[in-house]
Structure formats: C-alpha cells, structure tokens
Amino acid sequence: MSKKPTFKEIALDGVLRQNPVLKLVLGTCPTLGLTTAAISGLGMGAAATFVLICSNILISLLRNVIPDKVRIPCFIVIIATFTTVVRGLLEAFLPDIYDVLGTFLPLIVVNCVILGRAESFASKNPVGSSALDGLFMGLGFTLALTLMGIVREVLGAGAIFGTALWNFKIEFFAKPAGAFFTYGLFIAVFTLVSNALEAKKSKKKAVVAETAEEGA
Amino acid sequence: MAFKNYVLPVVVLLVICIVCVGVLAVLNDVLYVSDEVKFSRAMSKIYPGVEFDAQEKVSYKNANYGEVTSVTWAKDKAKGERVAVIEALSTNVGFGSGNVTLYVVVKEVAKDGKTVGEIAAWSIKDNVGQSYIGKIDGANKWYVGADIANEIAMQSNMTAGATMTSTAINMAINVAADYARSVAEMGSNPQAEALSAMVANLTGDYATASYTAVSTANVTHLAPAGTTLSYMFNATVGAQEVYGLVYDVNGAQEFVVFVNAAANSDKQIVYKSAGVTTEMETAVLSTYLSANANVISVVTEGTTSTYTVVGLKQAGFVPKNYTVTVVVTDGAIASFDITASGFVSHGPSEDATLTIVPALIGATSATVDSALDSKTTGATETAKILLSAAKVALAHYDANNGGSN
C-alpha cells in the first residue's frame, strides 16, 4: 500500500505540481469559455471546488461499499447530484453568478478534473485526505481560471472584476481565439517556471549529495 | 458469488441513485425560485428602486408588431412617475421565423410642460430559435429614452451580426409602446389624435367605420416630395376597402381618404383636405395596396401596361422589399425586371432569382400560380414576394381591361 500523502504534498500537488488546468490540461472547456471575465472564472472555480470537495468526501466514504464494476456510474451519479445542488444554490442565492455561468454550470458533471480526482484519489484514500485533495485541486482550478479571467478582462475589456480601468482594450482577448492564445501563454509560462524550479531543486540536491560524499 | 458479481453492484448503484434523487427532491423544494422572484430580479437590474404591483395578464395584439401578454404597474415613489412593465412578444420576424419576448419598462415623464411616455429599460425574457441573441444581451441601452408617441424606428447600430433578431426586438418594443400609448394611455397619442381629426371631416359610413392603424414603412411612395406620410389607417366600408392617409405638409396636417380598388374606374378619393396637392392625389390614385404587394405606378399604352410594384417583405430570410417593373401585354407578363432587391445574407442566390424571373414571363392570372412550380428551390421566400408582385400587376391589368385571359 502506498504511503498516505501529507497535507503539504496534497496542497502543493493541487495548486502547483498537479495543477488541473495548467499542468494536467483538464477542464479545458470552462477554462476557454468562461475566462472572458475574472468574476466568471472565479464563480466557475468556486462551483467546481464545492462539487470537488463534496464528491471526494462522499466517494471516499463509500469507497469500500461501491463495487469496482459500477464505480464510474456511481461516481457520475454522485457528481451530478452535487452539481445540481450547486446549481440550485447559485440560482437561489447568487443569481448574477448563475446567469454568468449559464450552460457551463450543468457541464460541471462532465468536468474531467472532478471525475479524475474521484477515480485516482478519493476512491483510494481516507475522507480527510480526499476532502483536502478536493479543496486544493479546486483552489488550483479556481486560481488558474481567475488569473486567466483577470488577464483577458484587463486586456480585452479594459476592466477588472467589472470595474472599468481605462478605455484601451484589445478585443482579440475577449474572443475565442484570445482564449486559446491566453491559455497557451499561461501553460508556457507555468511550464517554464516549474521547469526552472525543478532544475534548481535538482541542482541543490546534487550539491548536497556531492558535499556529503566529499565529507564521507 | 453470483450475488456479489451481478446483484450487489446493481443494488448499490440503485441505492445511491434513490438516495440522490431523494436529496434532490427535497432541495428542489427548498431552493425553488418563483416567477415573481425572477421578475423582480430582472427589474432590479434594469429598473432598480421601484416596487411593482402584482402582474396582470392581458391579451392585446397588433398585426404589425406582435402581442402583449402581461403588464405590471408601479409608481416610482422618488419621482412620482407612473411606470409599466409590459411583457411583449414580437411577430415571427426573427431568425428562422422565430420571435423574441421582452420585458419593456415604459414610464411617464414630464417634458416641456406635457406628459410623455418613454422607454425606460428593457430586457430579454425569452426567445424562439434566435441563436445570435447573445450578441444583443447586455446591450439593452438601445431604445432607452425613445418617445412612445410614434412608431419607434429600428436602431441600425444594433443589427450587425443579428439583423433578424434585432428586427424581432424592434417589433416587441413597438408593440409594448403601442399598448402603453393606446390602451394604457401613457403620454400623448398623436396617432389617435390624427385619426380623430381625420374622422371629424368624414360623413356617413366613412365616419362611423372602424379604422385601424397600418404601418407606413412599406408605402413611402404615397408621399410625394415635400410631404411626409405620418399615419395610415385602414377600414372596411360595405364591400369596399378604405384607406385614410395623414400627411405632414410643412408642419400642417392634411388628409386623404380613398377607396382602394384594383380597377382604376372603381378607385375614388372620398375626402381630401384643402392643402392636398395634385401630386398627392396622383400618388394615391396610381396606387393599389394589397397585403403582399403594392402597385405604386401604372403607365398604359394601348394594350400594354407597365407597372412598378413593391413586393413586401415577409417572414423568413427576406427582411426587405423587392421593387419590380412588370410589363403586361394582352393579359400576359411580357417582361419582369427586379429594380431593387431585398437580397441579404442568408437570402436567395442570384442563380435562384434567375430561375424564378424567366418562369414568370408569359404567365397570366390563370397560370401565374403554377408558373413557379419546382423553380423555387433555395429561394422560397423570394419566390413568394416576386409571385405576389406578379399577381398584383396581373390583377390590376385584368380589372382595368375587362377580366382575365
């Protein structure tokens, strides 16, 4: 049996090392469709995080009860239930966000991030770790969508969170082509930075090992 | 073993489904958002700060624009203005013959010492088949501030990329304005005042007839240079179709009431006010108005008549009129030329038009209906308009030349 992941590992994996949007390239549909404004990215991220946490908890609780043969249908039913719940909650209490998310809200059911975490993490780990995994994966997803939303809104609409900054705008960034371009840029920058950090870490390890060898 | 392999998975899945359905059924009741709440949310966005009364269902139709299905009244307490939210449905002039339903806020305001009605806000409630409606949403500042006293013109800057949806929105705005002006008596109603002034000059059955307003958009040819056709009214007197025209000539109102007939011998002006010019009379008498096409001029030499006909736009892919010149000799179409096309994107191809026009040559009143059989593929709507134009010209010719061939 693999060792239980630590809090730090789960947090770093969710937000950085296994970021669902920028590293695993999952949940691309809402990423491209909903990042014209920061608020819609944030709203989508929060809704997906809610579903991630709740479905991870329930799936983890039922992991020893759900037979392997019907695990995927069971996961989908659970995810669909929480998606319907979040849809109802938003319509009742946050109608503006509900209107902004539109058709992407029910599509959370088929979000690869959520089914992916249910299958690869929640169905194999205890409740606490699964809840944390849902939280941090959700945070990573929300962070990526919100940052992309900020960049596209600032450049494409000259505003941030709906507040106008200036009259200058490049409409390309508000259009679908702008979504692909921004997404590509984000992945490139994220990969560059994480590769540089990885290289720095490896170098540091090598130096430590070399020093230890010399000492011996 | 069989239980564990085959029955247990199904049972577990079923139990999970049942529990989830139960939870959702309870939450559905708890989180249900009523139509009233949705309405007040829509209003708080487009017209905040006003408490509305209960919604009142109404049934009002205008053949030109569409219908009104409900109205909700309020009084803007801060300003003391009367406010109505009118739920208006356009005719099927939208994309793919679909329609648009709007909430239109109309309010009465004091301007230059008189009370006028104006569009305060609007939002889209629903639509049928308008796939480009997203291009309109959020840009509903259009029409805001428009005076409802007269027909509200299409705002050209809102049509790009969604022309037909914009047309449907304009229709819905206009039916709401018409309801507010005519039924709710908001603001001034120059159309009703003009009708009263016209009827006051008529006598007999013409004075007691029930006149309804008709759009003047397709009959601009009735107004010679220097005049503006402000309103047109239509009524049936006995077996006769009667039109009443209200002109603006240098700021003064002039009236012409005439009997509409295909045969020139039956056409007559029933009443004309003192300022009506010969050009206005000529325009009226050389005109034959019909539901789908208007004859706007006729030149006759011997057995040949040359007609200028406007084929009126219809629902579907052709949102503009066609103007055609039809030469009829001995009761048959000798030539048929399109002088102004309603062709727009999504409209018929030029090839299709080239197929329709030759098929009409030689057609008479008796054969014109079948002339286009199997010639309309790819241009059904254009064919309808051109056929209407051909039929009106032939009917006019027959009525003035002793019947059909």
Interface residues (C-beta under 8 A of the other chain):
Chain A: L62 V65 I66 P67 K69 V70 P73 C74 V77 I78 A80 T81 T84 V85 G88 L89 E91 A92 P95
Chain B: K4 N5 L8 P9 V10 V12 L13 I16 C17 C20 V23 L24 L27 N28 L31 Y32 V33 R41
